[in-house]
Amino acid sequence: MTMSYTSTPTGSTAGSSTGVSAGTAGRPHRPLPLGSITPRGWLLDQLRLQADNITGQLEAIWPDVGPDSGWRGGPGENWERGPYYLDGLVPLAHVLQDARLTALAEPWIEWILGSQRDDGFFGPTGNDDWWPRMVALKVLTQHAEATGDERVAPFLSRYFRHQLDHLPGRPLTSWGRARGADNALSVWWLYERTGDAWLLDLVDLLAAQTTRWDDYLADELITGPARTFSHRTHGPNVAMGLKTGAVAALRDHDLAGHADRTETSFGALDRWHGQANGWFSGDEWLGGREATAGIETCQVVEMMFTAAVHAQVYGRGVDGDRLESLAYNLLPASSDPEMRGHQYHQQANQVEVSVARREWSFSSDDAGIFGLEPHFGCCTANLHQGWPKFVSHLWLRDDDGLRAVAYAPSEVATSVDEDPVAITVDTEYPFDETVTIRVSTARTTPFALRLRIPEWATEASLTVGGVVVPLGVSVVDGYVTLVRDWTAAGDVVLVLPMRARVVRRERQAAAVRLGPLTMVYSPGERWVSHDGAPGIGEWEVHPRGSWNWALAEVRDAGEWRVTRGTVPSAPWSLRDRRSAAVVLHAPGARATEWRKDGAQASVPPASPVLDHGPDDDLRLVPYGSARLRVTEFPVIGNWRDVDDLEEPTGR
């Protein structure tokens, strides 16, 4: 029985990592076919909530994706909403292996495939916009991956010939110009299967007509909230545009250069628009750094897809860190716990959910409530892709094995070369610290299993069959590589100890992390239903207690106590304001002068806070479990350097 531990640097296309030229054969780390990865445990519970509620019922309650849709040949809405809905319905059906959802998708797929004209164009006759067809292309490639439908590849070939012929005279504009990288990904999907050289000409043409996102974000990004519309400051466009560099790297081989440029873009977004939850604002335009700025649900799910593309192209652990940050914080927060309705915008400091004026960059007063179609229906159609695509991107295939991008309870049925391999991931992560991976295969030839070690997991430990695997220098680009005969390997046990980490914000305020989770204070929630609301329902949420708390003793955050309980059947819910699947016990007190500004919290008072109540045990819960929350806190006492032994003032 042999065992070795090796790593391959980011961007390598030789040796054990890829063996495939990024410029000629597409993504270096390839996704598994849709349906190869299925959810278990709490993740299965979450997807079943989605299937039974908003996604599974949407056609019956929302005419825009009903039988009259233009994407089913009817006289109804014929732009992006049908394809958006399918971009979530199709992967949800296959990761759940749900026959009812598959049957819902079937008439849409059949109509789209039957709509192609002799010249290769397809879709509703009522519009000729390139943009919604980009989403439809993603739907078709996922459908083909899951079902083996042999009609899809020739369909795409005819359409891409049409694009190659017509884009010079009718170029990408507006939404299509901002989002052209998504079109190119579907071209790469076909090229990886056919090798037709003319498809690379189309890749180049699309790139020439697509917004140069990293140039804008790195060098020209606005330094505060947007006040007029621009495609370059529209939050979902930014989230989608951030994949443009990675898509370009598939063609020009410069993975390291594009990765560096994209990191500069992320840095600029954080500098000028970064939120306490770890992501950039967009309500619905870039909205600055204050904790009352919003983030649109479309932006959340599109940023998740972009993070998955980054993982496929760049092969870095940080991309999985980002994917988990979105999936385990902003994604669950965007819907009510049972996934009956969603918000158009969520706030980091969200102390009331109501129909009221807020200083959004561009949205109406109902953008924060939970319901069928708050403010505008794009998120109603687009939210469905978040959870199922998270499942389908948990693992990737390398030329010499398999790679874990993110951790969640799941099963993988795949192969290495021609040898069947099954993987079971047994965990309650991110609510717990231990991930147990079991590999089942009859293959005796060694192959690689690459496990992501999160950047925050400075005390991670790993064993295989009870034998300790040393980490440290063996972790390269966020991954440790295990190469061995897996037939009798025993359990792979990865332990990721979670200690609280405090992030400094404006005015010396603080945000708190615990592993991949952002931890928040919940004042308790009183849900108020709107009578006669459309869809499944519509709700405001009001606090049950005080929300205006400050943190104390932030220097000692690593020693704060953590308690854990059972993950609820609705995994991202609170049993009460002091109880959740994981609770972080932080010292704090009421910041008595912190008040509301209309329907929302004012900005946190400058720290150190001198006027405050008595010390208390401030129980922090996961951001994604709290629909009312304080994420950015004022601080009692000074932030101290490690060698500063003076006690903070204001205690």
Phi and psi in degrees as a GROMACS rama.xvg file:
@    title "Ramachandran Plot"
@    xaxis  label "Phi"
@    yaxis  label "Psi"
@TYPE xy
-108.648  152.869  THR-2
-147.422  137.409  MET-3
-144.232  159.108  SER-4
-128.416  113.585  TYR-5
-136.584  161.785  THR-6
-138.305  155.83  SER-7
-123.956  130.688  THR-8
-62.7199  153.569  PRO-9
-54.845  137.526  THR-10
89.5804  -9.02451  GLY-11
-68.3286  139.859  SER-12
-118.795  15.4235  THR-13
-126.058  173.458  ALA-14
69.6492  -145.375  GLY-15
-79.6015  -11.9037  SER-16
-80.5746  -54.5711  SER-17
-131.745  -48.9224  THR-18
66.2049  10.3776  GLY-19
-127.319  131.169  VAL-20
-69.3535  124.653  SER-21
-62.348  -27.6349  ALA-22
-81.3176  -15.1894  GLY-23
-121.62  -14.3498  THR-24
-136.209  22.0681  ALA-25
83.434  -148.744  GLY-26
-65.7104  129.69  ARG-27
-62.4797  -37.7764  PRO-28
-117.488  110.861  HIS-29
-94.4593  141.379  ARG-30
-68.3277  150.33  PRO-31
-78.2796  150.989  LEU-32
-55.6645  140.927  PRO-33
-54.7897  130.571  LEU-34
101.516  -13.1229  GLY-35
-70.4718  -27.8757  SER-36
-113.178  127.171  ILE-37
-126.413  150.222  THR-38
-82.5483  154.966  PRO-39
-132.533  172.831  ARG-40
55.6576  -137.949  GLY-41
-62.9081  -31.4494  TRP-42
-67.4585  -37.497  LEU-43
-63.6354  -42.2623  LEU-44
-57.8121  -42.115  ASP-45
-65.1095  -44.9166  GLN-46
-69.1654  -30.8744  LEU-47
-68.5405  -35.543  ARG-48
-59.6493  -43.9093  LEU-49
-63.6418  -44.0902  GLN-50
-66.14  -36.9036  ALA-51
-80.4188  -20.2124  ASP-52
-114.031  -107.756  ASN-53
-60.9565  -44.2044  ILE-54
-73.3001  -46.4295  THR-55
-68.0229  -20.2801  GLY-56
-106.709  -5.41138  GLN-57
-60.9582  -41.9585  LEU-58
-60.3901  -32.8761  GLU-59
-79.3344  -21.3791  ALA-60
-114.414  -7.16948  ILE-61
-134.677  106.56  TRP-62
-57.8095  -25.5274  PRO-63
-62.3627  -22.3885  ASP-64
-120.727  24.4908  VAL-65
-86.2077  -170  GLY-66
-61.0967  -21.4622  PRO-67
-86.45  2.67883  ASP-68
-54.8408  143.031  SER-69
-63.2374  -21.2449  GLY-70
-85.4701  8.63492  TRP-71
-126.521  15.4715  ARG-72
88.3911  6.45368  GLY-73
-91.6881  -177.991  GLY-74
-89.2066  4.8432  PRO-75
-85.2576  -160.538  GLY-76
-51.6157  129.909  GLU-77
-130.384  20.8802  ASN-78
-102.927  -105.787  TRP-79
-100.999  -14.2698  GLU-80
-71.4594  -39.8263  ARG-81
-61.0411  -52.9285  GLY-82
-59.5462  -41.3321  PRO-83
-55.5004  -48.999  TYR-84
-58.6818  -45.8325  TYR-85
-65.3304  -31.1915  LEU-86
-65.9928  -14.0507  ASP-87
-107.532  -38.4217  GLY-88
-62.3567  -44.738  LEU-89
-63.0671  -51.5469  VAL-90
-65.676  -33.7174  PRO-91
-62.8599  -43.0071  LEU-92
-59.4101  -40.3501  ALA-93
-85.79  -32.3963  HIS-94
-72.2533  -25.8744  VAL-95
-91.4837  -10.5054  LEU-96
51.6788  50.2528  GLN-97
-103.513  112.456  ASP-98
-66.2513  -35.1978  ALA-99
-64.9434  -43.4198  ARG-100
-68.7468  -37.3354  LEU-101
-60.9863  -39.7964  THR-102
-67.0259  -33.0551  ALA-103
-64.434  -39.2895  LEU-104
-75.1991  -27.5799  ALA-105
-56.1577  -49.1803  GLU-106
-64.226  -30.486  PRO-107
-65.0591  -48.7923  TRP-108
-60.8376  -44.8458  ILE-109
-64.0244  -39.9841  GLU-110
-65.8741  -44.3943  TRP-111
-60.1494  -47.7832  ILE-112
-63.8178  -30.3003  LEU-113
-85.9558  -3.95033  GLY-114
-91.3423  -3.22703  SER-115
-70.2488  133.279  GLN-116
-86.1566  173.472  ARG-117
-61.6033  -29.1165  ASP-118
-87.1167  3.28489  ASP-119
97.9492  -18.4958  GLY-120
-68.7374  156.741  PHE-121
-149.249  172.959  PHE-122
99.0604  -173.989  GLY-123
-60.2588  143.363  PRO-124
-75.955  -13.2757  THR-125
-77.4347  -10.956  GLY-126
-147.916  154.859  ASN-127
-122.026  23.9005  ASP-128
-67.9149  132.155  ASP-129
-65.1479  -33.5277  TRP-130
-59.5286  -55.7391  TRP-131
-62.5582  -25.4592  PRO-132
-70.146  -26.0785  ARG-133
-61.2588  -40.1336  MET-134
-69.5851  -41.8284  VAL-135
-60.4883  -34.6942  ALA-136
-62.3176  -42.4057  LEU-137
-62.1922  -38.7453  LYS-138
-60.8481  -46.9107  VAL-139
-66.374  -39.5511  LEU-140
-67.2217  -37.7843  THR-141
-65.4652  -43.0655  GLN-142
-58.4659  -44.0589  HIS-143
-65.7625  -40.2334  ALA-144
-59.4187  -41.1912  GLU-145
-79.7747  -31.8069  ALA-146
-113.276  -16.8837  THR-147
73.9364  18.8017  GLY-148
-58.8484  112.995  ASP-149
-77.5392  -4.61886  GLU-150
-79.0887  -20.5171  ARG-151
-70.351  -47.0518  VAL-152
-59.0443  -49.8263  ALA-153
-65.2423  -31.6713  PRO-154
-59.6621  -49.3222  PHE-155
-63.8188  -39.9714  LEU-156
-59.5284  -44.0416  SER-157
-64.759  -41.4435  ARG-158
-68  -40.2686  TYR-159
-68.2138  -32.6745  PHE-160
-60.7594  -42.079  ARG-161
-60.4382  -45.2685  HIS-162
-62.6025  -44.6465  GLN-163
-59.6521  -36.1746  LEU-164
-77.069  -34.3471  ASP-165
-105.588  -22.4532  HIS-166
-61.3726  -33.7763  LEU-167
-59.2645  -36.5872  PRO-168
-94.046  -20.1388  GLY-169
-133.374  75.7941  ARG-170
-73.0916  167.794  PRO-171
-60.1358  137.219  LEU-172
-139.067  166.574  THR-173
53.6997  -127.157  SER-174
-62.1613  -38.1132  TRP-175
-64.79  -38.8577  GLY-176
-65.178  -39.4035  ARG-177
-68.4522  -28.6228  ALA-178
-118.381  21.7841  ARG-179
-62.0325  -23.0816  GLY-180
-61.8032  -30.6489  ALA-181
-66.5951  -37.6003  ASP-182
-61.0854  -45.2479  ASN-183
-62.4353  -35.5157  ALA-184
-59.9242  -38.2857  LEU-185
-70.2598  -33.1572  SER-186
-63.6268  -43.3439  VAL-187
-60.5979  -38.7264  TRP-188
-56.2213  -45.7948  TRP-189
-71.2271  -40.3721  LEU-190
-60.6769  -38.947  TYR-191
-62.3362  -19.5311  GLU-192
-101.692  -26.6601  ARG-193
-112.692  -29.6474  THR-194
69.2852  14.7181  GLY-195
-67.3544  118.639  ASP-196
-63.8486  -30.6153  ALA-197
-64.9159  -20.4159  TRP-198
-65.6618  -29.9892  LEU-199
-68.3302  -30.6974  LEU-200
-63.2067  -38.7574  ASP-201
-68.8692  -39.9006  LEU-202
-54.9537  -45.8184  VAL-203
-65.3607  -39.8884  ASP-204
-65.4255  -43.8729  LEU-205
-62.4975  -41.8186  LEU-206
-61.2838  -40.4182  ALA-207
-65.8981  -25.8344  ALA-208
-100.45  1.61724  GLN-209
-99.579  142.348  THR-210
-51.1148  135.332  THR-211
-83.5819  83.4814  ARG-212
-65.3526  -44.4407  TRP-213
-67.2867  -30.7902  ASP-214
-62.1163  -46.4939  ASP-215
-66.9992  -50.7121  TYR-216
-65.9775  -36.5808  LEU-217
-77.699  -32.5557  ALA-218
-118.343  -22.5796  ASP-219
-128.599  7.48925  GLU-220
-59.096  136.295  LEU-221
-63.4981  147.78  ILE-222
-103.175  18.6571  THR-223
-166.544  -174.276  GLY-224
-59.3654  137.647  PRO-225
-69.8093  144.748  ALA-226
-120.686  -12.1195  ARG-227
-134.877  157.54  THR-228
-73.2703  136.632  PHE-229
-149.944  141.501  SER-230
-60.2183  -26.3539  HIS-231
-80.2568  -11.3728  ARG-232
-115.956  10.5141  THR-233
-82.5716  121.66  HIS-234
-52.0543  -53.5758  GLY-235
-61.6257  -35.1458  PRO-236
-61.2228  -42.7099  ASN-237
-61.4768  -45.3341  VAL-238
-60.2829  -41.0161  ALA-239
-74.0206  -37.6179  MET-240
-67.5822  -24.4081  GLY-241
-63.8044  -15.6201  LEU-242
-85.5486  -5.60596  LYS-243
-60.6744  -40.1764  THR-244
-64.6659  -41.3422  GLY-245
-63.7134  -40.0995  ALA-246
-65.9593  -38.5779  VAL-247
-62.9038  -33.9721  ALA-248
-65.2433  -26.2328  ALA-249
-62.7423  -25.8489  LEU-250
-96.3381  -40.7584  ARG-251
-103.781  2.24285  ASP-252
74.1993  -8.04644  HIS-253
-86.2192  67.4652  ASP-254
-61.8158  -45.7299  LEU-255
-64.0571  -42.3289  ALA-256
-63.9516  -45.323  GLY-257
-68.6384  -37.8877  HIS-258
-61.6096  -42.6086  ALA-259
-62.6415  -42.0099  ASP-260
-66.2879  -40.1783  ARG-261
-65.49  -37.8327  THR-262
-64.5057  -35.5631  GLU-263
-62.5689  -39.293  THR-264
-62.8563  -45.8301  SER-265
-59.4989  -41.3685  PHE-266
-62.377  -42.0385  GLY-267
-66.1691  -41.3353  ALA-268
-61.9768  -40.6291  LEU-269
-68.4242  -39.4941  ASP-270
-61.7712  -40.4589  ARG-271
-106.082  -19.6902  TRP-272
-137.89  9.75886  HIS-273
-70.0449  137.946  GLY-274
-104.413  164.479  GLN-275
-63.4921  -21.7545  ALA-276
-82.3097  -1.128  ASN-277
99.829  -0.655035  GLY-278
-126.539  168.844  TRP-279
-89.7734  148.156  PHE-280
-73.2054  162.968  SER-281
-175.433  93.2748  GLY-282
-131.7  63.8103  ASP-283
-97.3004  2.04217  GLU-284
-101.937  162.657  TRP-285
-50.4075  129.593  LEU-286
-121.883  14.117  GLY-287
84.6202  -170.038  GLY-288
-101.34  -9.72076  ARG-289
-66.3599  148.201  GLU-290
-71.8004  -6.2146  ALA-291
-95.2449  -6.0468  THR-292
-64.7081  154.329  ALA-293
-102.088  168.426  GLY-294
-133.788  124.899  ILE-295
-75.5244  143.431  GLU-296
-60.8397  -38.7603  THR-297
-56.4663  -40.3848  CYS-298
-62.8742  -39.08  GLN-299
-62.9442  -52.4758  VAL-300
-70.9001  -32.9503  VAL-301
-71.6263  -34.8386  GLU-302
-66.3448  -33.6308  MET-303
-62.319  -43.7532  MET-304
-65.5561  -39.4681  PHE-305
-62.1698  -43.1978  THR-306
-60.6281  -37.523  ALA-307
-65.5486  -39.6391  ALA-308
-64.8578  -42.2715  VAL-309
-57.1893  -42.2293  HIS-310
-62.6398  -38.2673  ALA-311
-68.8299  -35.3746  GLN-312
-90.7998  -48.1832  VAL-313
-88.2635  -26.6414  TYR-314
65.9268  31.9707  GLY-315
-106.026  149.859  ARG-316
-65.4602  -32.0328  GLY-317
-60.3775  -28.2307  VAL-318
-69.8882  -35.681  ASP-319
-68.6068  -36.4783  GLY-320
-57.5699  -44.5354  ASP-321
-67.5581  -41.0664  ARG-322
-60.8908  -44.2878  LEU-323
-64.4524  -39.5082  GLU-324
-57.4931  -41.7778  SER-325
-70.9229  -47.3834  LEU-326
-67.4198  -30.2606  ALA-327
-104.08  7.93065  TYR-328
-136.366  -74.4774  ASN-329
-72.141  -34.6409  LEU-330
-63.9078  -54.1615  LEU-331
-64.0267  -32.004  PRO-332
-65.8787  -21.3802  ALA-333
-75.6579  -14.3297  SER-334
-125.089  163.386  SER-335
-69.0619  164.294  ASP-336
-58.8902  -25.9173  PRO-337
-100.728  5.93139  GLU-338
57.7306  47.8072  MET-339
-92.5925  -29.3996  ARG-340
-151.765  171.901  GLY-341
-137.018  165.236  HIS-342
-94.5624  149.37  GLN-343
-76.5796  -43.5635  TYR-344
-125.162  141.88  HIS-345
-114.813  153.125  GLN-346
-118.069  146.731  GLN-347
-65.253  -49.3855  ALA-348
-99.3751  97.7776  ASN-349
-122.747  95.8435  GLN-350
-104.138  -2.06846  VAL-351
-158.579  134.713  GLU-352
-110.986  113.129  VAL-353
-160.32  168.857  SER-354
-85.552  103.959  VAL-355
-163.954  161.964  ALA-356
-69.9191  129.535  ARG-357
-133.997  158.231  ARG-358
-85.6261  54.7026  GLU-359
-64.5279  154.188  TRP-360
-67.8421  -38.4504  SER-361
-161.694  96.1587  PHE-362
-172.255  165.181  SER-363
-92.3793  175.727  SER-364
-68.0794  -18.6785  ASP-365
-96.8184  10.1868  ASP-366
-65.1299  -18.8667  ALA-367
-97.2848  -9.56737  GLY-368
-77.6445  161.334  ILE-369
-92.7766  126.264  PHE-370
-176.31  -166.442  GLY-371
-73.8909  -48.3954  LEU-372
-144.655  56.3496  GLU-373
-62.2371  136.024  PRO-374
62.2466  -62.3663  HIS-375
-158.342  149.625  PHE-376
-85.6899  3.99128  GLY-377
-61.4576  -43.411  CYS-378
-69.7487  -32.0213  CYS-379
-56.449  -39.3603  THR-380
-82.3063  -31.3878  ALA-381
-98.4373  -17.282  ASN-382
-62.4583  -22.2562  LEU-383
-67.5932  -20.0739  HIS-384
-76.7405  -19.0463  GLN-385
-57.2875  -64.1213  GLY-386
-67.7616  -47.3144  TRP-387
-66.2455  -35.6771  PRO-388
-71.7701  -29.4571  LYS-389
-59.198  -45.8842  PHE-390
-60.5235  -46.4276  VAL-391
-70.8259  -13.2205  SER-392
-111.205  14.8122  HIS-393
-64.504  -32.5191  LEU-394
-129.534  153.285  TRP-395
-127.885  161.629  LEU-396
-102.837  126.799  ARG-397
-100.99  165.981  ASP-398
-60.7742  -28.6428  ASP-399
-112.167  13.6009  ASP-400
162.037  -144.623  GLY-401
-132.007  153.695  LEU-402
-133.664  128.066  ARG-403
-87.4569  117.301  ALA-404
-87.5818  -42.2489  VAL-405
-146.373  158.664  ALA-406
-110.366  130.982  TYR-407
-166.892  156.263  ALA-408
-63.9019  122.68  PRO-409
-165.71  170.311  SER-410
-131.416  144.861  GLU-411
-123.943  129.584  VAL-412
-120.811  108.61  ALA-413
-150.231  -158.895  THR-414
-149.481  156.982  SER-415
-117.892  121.369  VAL-416
56.064  -119.768  ASP-417
-107.001  8.58623  GLU-418
-94.5762  124.385  ASP-419
-62.2055  139.977  PRO-420
-137.081  132.666  VAL-421
-119.837  137.748  ALA-422
-127.297  133.128  ILE-423
-115.717  127.862  THR-424
-108.03  112.522  VAL-425
-107.279  111.245  ASP-426
-167.661  158.556  THR-427
-111.267  14.0979  GLU-428
-53.5993  138.01  TYR-429
-90.6096  5.8409  PRO-430
-78.796  -15.6251  PHE-431
-134.165  171.946  ASP-432
-100.57  -11.5636  GLU-433
-107.721  131.144  THR-434
-119.839  118.44  VAL-435
-108.604  125.504  THR-436
-118.38  127.562  ILE-437
-117.904  125.674  ARG-438
-105.448  128.852  VAL-439
-122.159  120.29  SER-440
-162.563  153.375  THR-441
-93.9797  -2.09291  ALA-442
-72.5259  123.523  ARG-443
-95.5013  -15.8888  THR-444
-69.8324  129.397  THR-445
-60.5866  146.494  PRO-446
-143.256  166.571  PHE-447
-90.1964  139.384  ALA-448
-122.294  115.335  LEU-449
-104.219  124.334  ARG-450
-112.915  130.542  LEU-451
-76.843  132.005  ARG-452
-108.62  108.372  ILE-453
-57.8528  151.063  PRO-454
-59.4071  -34.1978  GLU-455
-77.3493  -13.8784  TRP-456
-86.8535  67.231  ALA-457
-71.7438  -14.0591  THR-458
-115.111  23.7459  GLU-459
-61.2604  147.845  ALA-460
-135.966  152.338  SER-461
-141.775  134.086  LEU-462
-131.239  150.234  THR-463
-126.547  116.978  VAL-464
58.5024  32.0745  GLY-465
84.4925  -5.12894  GLY-466
-93.6712  128.543  VAL-467
-69.0374  133.221  VAL-468
-103.923  116.744  VAL-469
-67.6345  137.693  PRO-470
-102.051  -120.201  LEU-471
63.5395  -118.554  GLY-472
-67.23  -15.3716  VAL-473
-76.9188  -9.01716  SER-474
-90.6489  115.676  VAL-475
-124.866  127.268  VAL-476
55.1295  32.733  ASP-477
84.6711  7.70933  GLY-478
-128.574  143.004  TYR-479
-109.199  137.42  VAL-480
-110.57  124.238  THR-481
-108.801  123.788  LEU-482
-121.675  119.219  VAL-483
-169.606  172.637  ARG-484
-77.1849  119.804  ASP-485
-96.7578  5.822  TRP-486
-65.8715  -29.9958  THR-487
-136.862  41.2221  ALA-488
-75.6308  -29.3961  ALA-489
83.7814  -178.14  GLY-490
-69.0495  139.284  ASP-491
-95.5977  116.345  VAL-492
-118.046  114.088  VAL-493
-107.987  121.293  LEU-494
-110.366  125.419  VAL-495
-119.701  82.9675  LEU-496
-58.8662  133.616  PRO-497
-109.084  113.262  MET-498
-114.326  144.687  ARG-499
-61.3902  140.292  ALA-500
-127.552  138.091  ARG-501
-111.723  131.377  VAL-502
-109.073  129.229  VAL-503
-79.5613  137.77  ARG-504
-122.135  -174.7  ARG-505
-57.5787  151.79  GLU-506
58.4743  26.3394  ARG-507
64.4107  22.6622  GLN-508
-73.3751  173.116  ALA-509
-138.495  145.587  ALA-510
-121.225  154.948  ALA-511
-123.806  133.936  VAL-512
-117.418  149.116  ARG-513
-138.372  102.934  LEU-514
59.4048  -132.205  GLY-515
-81.5775  -4.17076  PRO-516
-91.4194  139.493  LEU-517
-89.4436  130.36  THR-518
-104.976  137.999  MET-519
-134.955  164.737  VAL-520
-97.6654  130.853  TYR-521
-106.806  127.673  SER-522
-82.987  8.93863  PRO-523
86.4393  158.425  GLY-524
-132.335  130.579  GLU-525
-117.691  107.548  ARG-526
-85.7249  131.498  TRP-527
-121.203  119.82  VAL-528
-86.5773  139.382  SER-529
-86.0331  122.278  HIS-530
-64.8357  140.068  ASP-531
69.8149  19.3041  GLY-532
-71.0954  151.239  ALA-533
-73.3328  163.227  PRO-534
71.3335  -146.513  GLY-535
-75.6768  -27.8956  ILE-536
161.805  176.606  GLY-537
-148.482  134.772  GLU-538
-137.934  142.185  TRP-539
-98.8696  160.931  GLU-540
-134.504  129.519  VAL-541
-124.131  149.742  HIS-542
-72.8767  150.043  PRO-543
-95.2946  -13.4407  ARG-544
-151.921  -170.514  GLY-545
-72.2332  143.748  SER-546
-111.439  -16.035  TRP-547
-86.5097  78.3047  ASN-548
-112.296  153.762  TRP-549
-120.16  151.176  ALA-550
-89.0607  151.284  LEU-551
-127.915  160.449  ALA-552
53.5461  45.8499  GLU-553
-66.8185  -22.6229  VAL-554
-62.4973  -27.9907  ARG-555
-96.3849  19.2426  ASP-556
-56.4288  -34.0527  ALA-557
-62.484  -16.7869  GLY-558
-100.675  -1.66224  GLU-559
-61.9119  142.296  TRP-560
-77.675  141.988  ARG-561
-119.092  132.474  VAL-562
-122.238  148.493  THR-563
-129.14  148.463  ARG-564
-131.826  -166.675  GLY-565
-74.4856  138.154  THR-566
-71.7048  125.812  VAL-567
-65.9949  165.559  PRO-568
-65.832  -30.6194  SER-569
-98.0968  94.2695  ALA-570
-56.6007  -33.9241  PRO-571
-103.71  56.0604  TRP-572
-130.114  164.063  SER-573
-110.556  131.186  LEU-574
-69.3956  -38.9702  ARG-575
-158.669  177.648  ASP-576
-70.4073  -12.0935  ARG-577
-111.938  8.28263  ARG-578
-139.583  131.774  SER-579
-152.856  177.841  ALA-580
-60.7241  -29.1155  ALA-581
-142.751  135.978  VAL-582
-129.288  132.902  VAL-583
-106.124  123.64  LEU-584
-94.4594  108.104  HIS-585
-115.224  143.323  ALA-586
-73.0417  141.137  PRO-587
-169.445  -179.182  GLY-588
-158.992  162.483  ALA-589
-64.9082  130.865  ARG-590
-89.9757  89.8493  ALA-591
-64.6041  -22.3401  THR-592
-94.7038  -1.16987  GLU-593
-80.7728  123.948  TRP-594
-128.115  170.615  ARG-595
-80.447  152.786  LYS-596
-118.376  90.9135  ASP-597
71.4378  -124.669  GLY-598
-92.1322  5.8463  ALA-599
-135.246  165.531  GLN-600
-67.9674  143.881  ALA-601
-71.476  171.374  SER-602
-62.1008  147.882  VAL-603
-58.0017  139.542  PRO-604
-63.1083  153.987  PRO-605
-59.9613  141.107  ALA-606
-100.49  150.768  SER-607
-76.1736  140.135  PRO-608
-77.2924  125.036  VAL-609
-99.8381  -26.573  LEU-610
-104.157  105.736  ASP-611
-152.363  166.906  HIS-612
-84.0253  -170.384  GLY-613
-70.7758  158.681  PRO-614
-59.7594  147.487  ASP-615
-151.411  165.187  ASP-616
-87.0815  106.809  ASP-617
-91.3542  106.106  LEU-618
-86.8556  113.128  ARG-619
-97.5197  140.247  LEU-620
-125.166  165.978  VAL-621
-61.3934  138.298  PRO-622
-51.1624  -45.503  TYR-623
-68.2038  -14.3033  GLY-624
-93.2765  -12.9327  SER-625
-113.488  112.286  ALA-626
-83.6536  -16.3744  ARG-627
-114.588  136.44  LEU-628
-166.184  154.665  ARG-629
-115.719  120.759  VAL-630
-106.237  -33.7026  THR-631
-109.69  113.812  GLU-632
-108.335  143.321  PHE-633
-69.8932  164.224  PRO-634
-122.243  135.981  VAL-635
-89.6642  124.197  ILE-636
90.2806  167.333  GLY-637
-83.5807  149.282  ASN-638
-70.5339  128.335  TRP-639
-116.633  145.53  ARG-640
-70.7213  160.137  ASP-641
-59.3497  -35.9577  VAL-642
-92.6455  9.58479  ASP-643
-92.7773  109.683  ASP-644
-96.3994  1.07546  LEU-645
-72.9439  145.152  GLU-646
-71.628  142.118  GLU-647
-67.9138  153.439  PRO-648
-84.0135  168.36  THR-649
78.8639  14.0125  GLY-650
